[in-house]
Amino acid sequence: MKLRYRQCVGRSTRTALFQLMQGDGLLACAMSAWKKPTLKDWLALTSRRDGVTLLRCEDETGRILGCGLFTRQPYRVWQFDFTAFRAGFAVAAQQARGGFQWAFDHLDCTSIMGICPLPNRHAWRLAEACGFRVLARLPRACFYARKGNYVDGVLVLCTREDLNTVMQNKESIMGFGGGGSPSIPEPAPVPKAETTKDVTAASTEARQSQKDKAAKAAGLKNTILSDALLSSGNSASGAGKTLLGQ
């Protein structure tokens, strides 16, 4: 399918994109950081200003299949958010690759990065299908509206060379949400606190050990009398003798 890309600047065009997302039931994915995203939120997010580019993808008939929002970051890195509408699900990977190619061709761009909520497997699988590399797992980096709390994020990044490689190697390209799960780095385990013995306690333990050894050598280890017997004044041969440590 032949696709074309155009920037969205006017309020009416941006409103139409929001309505498409809303009608397709995609707002929770496309704007997952908002509990209840509104048109006002979307218009503020995509308003025309330096460092923000909203791109839409169309087929030959002009039907809108998806959109991508690019936001400039330091070091000529651009952060992306991509949404494929239901009409474009079948060509979601093709849409995204074409949109990223457009960004490299038209924006002052060294690389494109994204942070996908870990539960949104469609998002980071699609990113991987476009040549993005999984860099790290970010603990509790994303507010995920579906769960109503913070979840881990997957940090992904793509250079022009990465994109060219995956476009040339057609066998490695996955469909929307297809393929196996990429390796997501696990958070570093929290090291267990080391326990050290107090110097005084260690000395006491050493002295007690020496006493035990001396007592054993003297043959007293198995004939220690209880306090009750000693205080009664009875002899060791009495019937109430209690043996400890046997």
Salt bridges, closest charged atoms under 4 A:
ASP50 OD2 - ARG72 NH2 2.60
GLU58 OE1 - ARG4 NE 2.84
GLU58 OE2 - ARG6 NH2 2.80
GLU58 OE2 - ARG56 NE 2.67
ASP59 OD2 - ARG63 NE 3.07
ASP105 OD1 - ARG160 NH1 3.14
ASP108 OD1 - ARG76 NE 2.95
ASP152 OD2 - ARG137 NE 2.81
ASP162 OD2 - ARG133 NH2 2.95
GLU186 OE1 - ARG137 NH1 3.26
GLU205 OE1 - LYS197 NZ 3.19
